[in-house]
Amino acid sequence: MKNKLLKGFLIFHLCMVVLGSGLMEVSKNQIYDGLILRYCSWTGGGFGYSFFSPNVGNQTVVKAYTLMGNKTLKQDAFGTGKDILDCRFSSVLHTFRNHKAYELMSRVVASYIFAKYPNAGPTYISIGEYMPPTMAEYRLSRKANHFREICNGTYTYK
């Protein structure tokens, strides 16, 4: 009985990974697609791979623009893959795709910015992802990736 349950789960998981990979289009139902994509993002299956391979799929990035005390603008980016911690930060953002998680992570970035730059003024934080063009668009115009903003906010330290 134990082996049958394990084999059943493995077959189910394999089917979900194949369906989530986008190789087959089974349905145009958004609820069904959402359930498959959620399952695949939690388990590492599908096309995004999420936490298990952070550089696959659309890159989620946090951009911070800080007005310094001497009226200069300082720019920082998080989730760009400059080190392993930065890759994991990006993959956490990619995995938990909801507004509350984005708000929490933007507050974490804001507290980091204010600790790094003690004389910082207001900080504008933008969370978004780079969307690659389709192959047809790229063949026609050789467009670069487009940054699509998902969440933003302005933070000040008092």
N, C-alpha and C positions, 0 to 999 in steps of 0.2 A: 504494500500500500504506500509506503514511504517513497519508494522509487517512482511509482506512478504519479504521485503528486509533484515530485521534483521534475520529472520528464514533462508533465503537463505544463508546469510553470515555465520551463525552458522553451517549450514550443510556443506558448503564449507570448513570451518575451521576444522570441525571434520574429514572430509575426508582427508584433507591435513595432519593432525596430525597422522592419522592412516597410511597413505602412508609414511610419514616421519619417523615413528617409526621403520621401517624395518621389521615389521611383515608380510608384503606382498611385493613381488617383482613384480612390474608391468612392468618395462621396463629396458633394459640394456643401455638406452640412457643416456650419461653423462650430456648432457644439461638439459634434463628433471629432472634427479636426482639432479643436481645442483640447479635448480629452487625450487624444493620441499625442499631441505635441507636449502637453504637460507631463504625461507619463514618460515620454522619451527624454525630456529635459531633466527629470528627476533621476532617471536610471542611466543617463549617458548615451542613450540610443538616439537614432534619428540623425538629422543633418547638422544639428548645432553642437552636440557633444558637451557643451556647456562646461561644467567644472572639471571634467576629466581631460579636456583638451581646449584650453582657453583661447587659442588662436584660430579656432575653426568657427565659422559663422560670422555674423555681423559683429563688429567690434564695438562694444559699449564703452564709452569714454566719458570721464568727468573733466570738464574744463573750468578752471577758476581764474577769474580776472579780479585782481585786487588793486585798489587805489592806495598807494603808499603815502606815508606822511609828507614826503617831498613832492607830491602831486605827480608821481610817475605811475605808470600802469605795469603791474607785474602779472605775467601769465604762467599758469601751471596746468599740467595735464596729468591725470591719473587714469590708469587702465590702458596704458600704451604699450605695455610689455617690456619696460626697461629692466625689470628684475622679476624674480619669481613672486615676490609679495605683490607687486603691481599687477602681474598676470592673474593672481588669485583674486585680487580686489575686483578686477574687471569681470572675472567669471562669476563672482558672487552677484554683481549687478546684473549680469546676463541671465543667471539662473532665477533669481527672485524678481520677476518682471511685474512689479506692481508699484503703485504710486507711494504707498507707505514705505516700502523698502528704499525707493529713490530719495524720499525725504530724509530718512534715517541716514543713508550714506552721504547725502549732501551735508547734513549736520556734522558727520564725522570729518568730512573734508574741511568744512569751515573751522572746526576746532583745531584741526591740524595746521591750517593756514595761519590762524591767529596765534598758535604756539610758535610757529616757525618765524613769523614776522610780527614782533610785538608792537610795532608802530603802524600796523595795517589799518586802513580805513575800511569802507564798505567793500564787501566781496560779493561778486556776482558769480554764482555757480550754475553751470549748465550741464545737464546729463543728457546724452544722446548717443546715437550710434551712426557709424559710417555705413551707408548703403551703397553697395557697388552697383554700377549700371548693368542693365541686361546686356547680353552679348550683341543683340541687334543695335542697341544704342551705342555701345562701345565701337562697333564696326563703322557706324555712320559718323560719329563725332569724336571718338577717343576721349570721352568725358572722364573726369576723375571721380573718385568717391564723393558722394553727397552726404553732408552731416545733417541728420534729422534730429532736432531737439525733442526730447521726451518730457523733461521736467526742468524747471529752473527756479531760482530763488536768490534773493539778495540778503546777505547776513552782515550784521555789525556787531562788534564786540564792545560791551559796556562794562 
